[in-house]
Amino acid sequence: MQLTKDFVSLLQTTVTPTKVYPSASKSTALPAVVYSQRNGVRQMFYNGSYGLRETDFTVDIYAKTYGEAVVLKDALITTFHGLTGLMGTSMVGRSSISNTLESFEDNGEKIYRIIVEIKILD
């Protein structure tokens, strides 16, 4: 889907110097951003023609320090909150940050995680 490709492209160019992955493993280098997509074309089919397609992206930010995680979160919010117009070749009616959640894991290695949910109407 072109919207996902355009989303990932913008994510890679604006939330640097990190790596962007569609999934993560224990060997993933940090800091890293992992994304997933929900809704989209199927959701538009069920909504009919009265509204825009609503695509939700969940972005997980993993970092070894809290400061690194916050810098990446702030870049993500700056880029995607209130985004309208073209995103690559996809037309975005409106983009917003719908939720953020922070967590910390200490299983031998300290890892800070921030989850950001982005809603795109296109």
C-alpha positions as CSV (number, residue, x, y, z in Angstrom):
1,M,0.0,0.0,0.0
2,Q,1.4,3.4,-1.0
3,L,0.4,5.1,2.2
4,T,2.5,2.8,4.3
5,K,5.5,3.3,2.0
6,D,5.1,7.0,2.2
7,F,4.7,6.9,6.0
8,V,7.9,4.8,6.4
9,S,9.8,7.1,4.0
10,L,8.9,10.2,6.0
11,L,9.6,8.3,9.3
12,Q,13.1,7.4,8.1
13,T,13.9,10.9,7.0
14,T,12.6,12.8,9.9
15,V,13.1,10.6,13.0
16,T,16.9,10.2,12.6
17,P,19.5,9.0,13.5
18,T,17.5,5.8,14.1
19,K,16.7,2.7,12.2
20,V,13.2,1.9,11.2
21,Y,11.9,-1.7,11.2
22,P,8.6,-3.3,10.5
23,S,9.4,-5.7,13.4
24,A,12.1,-6.0,16.1
25,S,14.2,-8.7,17.6
26,K,16.6,-9.0,20.5
27,S,19.5,-8.3,18.1
28,T,17.9,-5.0,16.8
29,A,20.4,-2.1,17.2
30,L,19.2,0.8,19.5
31,P,17.9,3.4,19.1
32,A,15.2,2.0,16.9
33,V,11.7,2.7,15.7
34,V,9.3,-0.2,15.0
35,Y,6.0,0.5,13.2
36,S,2.8,-1.3,12.5
37,Q,-0.4,-0.4,10.7
38,R,-4.0,-1.0,11.5
39,N,-7.2,-0.3,9.5
40,G,-6.8,1.2,6.0
41,V,-8.4,-0.1,2.9
42,R,-10.6,-2.7,4.6
43,Q,-11.9,-0.1,7.1
44,M,-12.7,2.3,4.2
45,F,-14.8,-0.5,2.6
46,Y,-16.9,-0.9,5.7
47,N,-17.4,2.9,6.3
48,G,-18.7,3.5,2.8
49,S,-18.3,6.8,1.0
50,Y,-19.4,9.2,3.7
51,G,-15.9,9.6,5.2
52,L,-12.2,9.5,4.7
53,R,-10.2,6.3,5.1
54,E,-8.8,6.1,8.6
55,T,-5.4,4.5,8.9
56,D,-3.7,4.0,12.3
57,F,0.0,3.5,12.8
58,T,1.6,2.4,16.0
59,V,5.2,3.5,16.4
60,D,7.4,1.9,19.1
61,I,10.5,3.8,20.0
62,Y,13.3,1.8,21.8
63,A,16.4,3.5,23.2
64,K,19.1,2.8,25.8
65,T,18.5,6.2,27.5
66,Y,15.4,8.1,28.3
67,G,16.8,11.2,26.6
68,E,17.3,9.4,23.3
69,A,13.7,8.1,23.4
70,V,12.3,11.6,24.1
71,V,14.2,13.2,21.3
72,L,12.8,10.6,18.8
73,K,9.3,11.0,20.2
74,D,9.5,14.8,19.9
75,A,10.7,14.4,16.3
76,L,7.8,12.0,15.5
77,I,5.2,14.3,17.1
78,T,6.6,17.4,15.3
79,T,6.5,15.6,11.9
80,F,3.1,13.9,12.1
81,H,0.8,15.9,14.4
82,G,-1.3,18.2,12.3
83,L,0.2,16.9,9.0
84,T,-2.0,17.8,6.0
85,G,-1.3,17.7,2.3
86,L,1.1,15.4,0.5
87,M,3.1,12.8,2.3
88,G,5.3,11.4,-0.5
89,T,2.6,10.6,-3.2
90,S,-0.2,10.1,-0.7
91,M,-2.7,12.8,0.1
92,V,-3.3,13.3,3.8
93,G,-6.5,15.0,4.9
94,R,-5.3,15.2,8.5
95,S,-2.9,13.4,10.8
96,S,-2.9,13.5,14.6
97,I,-1.2,11.8,17.5
98,S,-4.0,9.9,19.3
99,N,-2.0,8.5,22.2
100,T,1.5,8.1,23.8
101,L,2.6,5.6,26.4
102,E,6.0,5.3,28.1
103,S,7.6,2.2,29.7
104,F,10.9,1.0,31.0
105,E,12.4,-2.5,31.0
106,D,15.4,-3.7,33.0
107,N,16.1,-7.3,32.1
108,G,19.8,-7.1,32.3
109,E,19.8,-4.2,29.8
110,K,17.9,-1.0,30.4
111,I,15.5,-0.2,27.5
112,Y,13.2,2.8,27.4
113,R,10.2,2.4,25.2
114,I,7.7,5.0,24.0
115,I,4.6,4.0,22.1
116,V,3.0,6.6,19.8
117,E,-0.2,6.1,18.0
118,I,-0.8,8.1,14.9
119,K,-4.1,8.5,13.1
120,I,-4.1,9.5,9.4
121,L,-7.2,10.4,7.5
122,D,-6.7,10.1,3.8
